[in-house]
Amino acid sequence: MLKKIIVGICILAVVWHFWGPLPKAEWKGVPASPDPVQVGGDLPVSWMKGIYTITPRARYHIKAVVLSKHYYWAGYDEDVLAPYDLALGWGVMSEARVINALKFVHGGRWYNFMWKGDPPEPLDEMVRHASNHHILAADENVLRQIKKLRRFDLVDLEGYLVDVTKKDGWHWNSSLTRDDSGGGACELFWVKSVNPAIAPPVGNWLASV
């Protein structure tokens, strides 16, 4: 009987962890106000990662709040190249009052957000200030740092937006704009460095799973 109770408690704990109410953001201000920086010139030539050809399309630097994170493991080409997706928000989509009014859904190589009642900001503003990023880690050190990221972490990432091809004709291309949505709107992000980010100057910074 005791064993059944313990098992039941463990199951409830797992359900609560994944589907229970999430902690609220508690900081003040806009911790990630600038837009991502994208520069199209002076790019390196393509390089190989295993059987894949990586072609840089733009230099890319982003400081943002992690809105959601998802891990992919099924073994498709996308999963091998980029096992983690990060939904990142900046500007209005890094404000605690906005994030707390939204529910984020992540999976199937996309992310979405929803709300009850009136949206906290105009929809086009929210779309322009958040995006799903497929993360291609440049090395094991970067991958370890990506693994450690949690919801509400403030991150500072640098690298390239890239296209990827394979000899059999398979390809995966990055979006090159922040105001698109739907299929093909995600950034395919070759991350070279994960830099220390400065917490908001006012209010408490809450990092949670």
C-alpha positions in Angstrom: 0.0 0.0 0.0 2.8 2.4 0.9 4.6 1.6 -2.4 1.4 2.5 -4.3 1.1 5.8 -2.4 4.7 6.7 -3.2 4.2 5.8 -6.9 1.0 7.9 -7.0 2.8 10.9 -5.4 5.6 10.6 -8.0 3.2 10.6 -10.9 1.4 13.6 -9.5 4.7 15.4 -9.1 5.6 14.7 -12.8 2.2 15.9 -14.0 2.4 19.1 -11.9 6.0 19.7 -13.2 5.0 19.5 -16.9 1.3 20.7 -16.8 0.8 22.6 -13.6 0.8 26.4 -13.4 4.1 27.9 -14.3 5.9 30.5 -12.2 5.3 34.1 -13.2 7.9 36.5 -14.4 8.7 39.0 -11.6 11.1 41.5 -13.1 10.4 45.2 -14.0 11.4 47.0 -17.2 12.5 45.6 -20.6 15.6 43.5 -20.2 16.1 42.9 -23.9 15.0 46.1 -25.6 17.2 46.2 -28.8 16.2 44.2 -31.9 18.5 41.4 -33.0 21.4 42.6 -35.1 21.7 41.0 -38.5 24.5 41.9 -41.0 24.6 40.3 -44.4 28.1 41.2 -45.7 31.6 39.8 -45.2 30.5 36.2 -44.5 32.8 33.1 -44.4 32.5 30.4 -47.1 30.4 27.3 -46.5 31.6 24.6 -44.3 30.8 20.9 -43.5 29.2 19.5 -40.4 29.3 15.8 -41.0 27.3 15.1 -44.1 25.7 18.5 -44.1 26.8 21.7 -45.9 26.4 24.8 -43.8 26.0 28.1 -45.7 26.0 31.4 -43.7 23.4 33.9 -44.8 24.0 36.6 -42.2 25.9 37.4 -39.0 23.4 37.4 -36.1 23.5 38.7 -32.6 20.5 38.5 -30.2 19.9 39.4 -26.6 16.5 38.0 -25.5 14.5 36.2 -22.9 13.9 32.5 -23.2 10.1 32.2 -23.6 10.1 28.4 -24.2 12.6 25.6 -24.9 12.1 22.3 -26.6 14.3 19.2 -27.2 14.0 17.0 -30.3 15.4 13.5 -30.3 13.6 11.4 -32.9 16.7 11.3 -35.2 15.5 13.3 -38.2 18.1 15.4 -40.0 16.7 18.5 -38.1 17.1 16.7 -34.8 20.7 15.7 -35.5 21.6 19.2 -36.5 19.6 21.2 -34.0 18.3 19.2 -31.1 17.1 22.3 -29.2 14.7 25.0 -30.2 14.5 28.3 -28.3 11.6 30.7 -28.5 13.2 34.0 -27.8 11.5 37.4 -27.0 12.9 40.9 -27.0 11.4 44.4 -26.7 7.7 44.0 -25.6 8.1 40.3 -25.6 10.7 40.5 -22.8 8.4 42.5 -20.5 7.1 40.5 -17.5 3.5 41.8 -17.8 3.3 40.7 -21.4 4.9 37.2 -20.9 2.6 36.6 -17.9 -0.4 37.2 -20.0 0.6 34.6 -22.6 0.7 30.8 -22.7 3.5 29.4 -24.9 3.2 26.1 -26.8 6.3 24.5 -28.3 6.7 21.4 -30.5 6.8 20.1 -34.0 9.6 22.6 -34.8 7.3 25.5 -34.2 6.1 27.6 -31.3 2.9 29.6 -30.7 1.4 31.7 -28.0 -2.1 32.4 -26.9 -4.0 34.6 -24.4 -7.4 35.1 -22.8 -9.4 38.2 -23.4 -7.6 41.1 -25.0 -4.0 40.6 -26.1 -1.4 42.4 -23.9 0.0 44.1 -27.0 -1.0 44.3 -30.6 -0.5 41.0 -32.3 1.9 42.3 -35.0 4.1 43.9 -32.3 4.3 40.6 -30.5 5.1 38.7 -33.7 7.9 41.1 -34.6 9.5 40.8 -31.2 9.7 37.0 -30.7 10.8 34.1 -32.9 11.6 30.4 -32.7 15.2 29.6 -33.2 16.6 26.2 -34.3 19.9 26.1 -32.5 22.9 24.6 -34.2 25.7 24.5 -31.6 29.1 25.3 -33.1 30.8 23.0 -30.5 30.2 20.9 -27.4 30.8 23.8 -25.1 28.0 25.8 -26.7 25.7 22.8 -26.7 26.3 22.4 -22.9 25.4 26.0 -22.3 22.3 25.7 -24.4 21.3 22.6 -22.4 21.5 24.7 -19.2 19.1 27.4 -20.4 15.7 27.6 -18.6 12.5 29.5 -19.1 12.9 33.3 -18.3 16.7 33.2 -18.6 18.2 36.2 -20.3 20.6 35.1 -23.1 23.1 36.8 -25.4 23.9 34.7 -28.4 26.2 35.3 -31.4 26.7 33.4 -34.7 25.2 33.1 -38.1 21.8 32.5 -39.7 22.4 29.6 -42.1 21.0 27.4 -44.8 21.8 23.7 -44.6 21.9 21.2 -47.5 22.7 17.5 -48.0 23.8 15.6 -51.2 20.4 13.8 -51.5 18.7 17.2 -52.0 17.4 17.7 -48.5 17.6 21.3 -47.4 16.7 23.5 -44.4 16.7 27.3 -44.7 16.6 30.1 -42.2 14.3 33.0 -42.1 16.0 36.3 -42.6 13.4 38.6 -41.2 11.7 39.0 -37.8 8.2 40.0 -39.0 7.2 36.7 -40.6 5.1 33.9 -39.1 4.0 30.4 -40.0 6.0 27.9 -42.0 9.6 29.0 -42.8 9.5 31.8 -40.3 12.0 30.3 -37.8 15.7 31.3 -37.6 18.2 28.5 -38.3 20.9 29.8 -35.9 24.5 28.5 -35.9 25.5 29.7 -32.4 29.2 30.4 -31.9 29.1 31.9 -28.4 26.8 32.1 -25.5 27.7 35.4 -23.7 27.0 36.4 -20.1 23.8 38.5 -20.0 23.1 41.3 -17.6 20.0 41.0 -15.5 17.4 43.8 -15.5 18.5 46.8 -13.4 15.2 47.0 -11.5 13.2 44.2 -10.0 13.9 40.6 -9.3 15.2 38.2 -11.9 13.4 34.8 -11.8 15.0 31.8 -13.5 12.8 28.7 -13.4 12.3 25.4 -15.3 
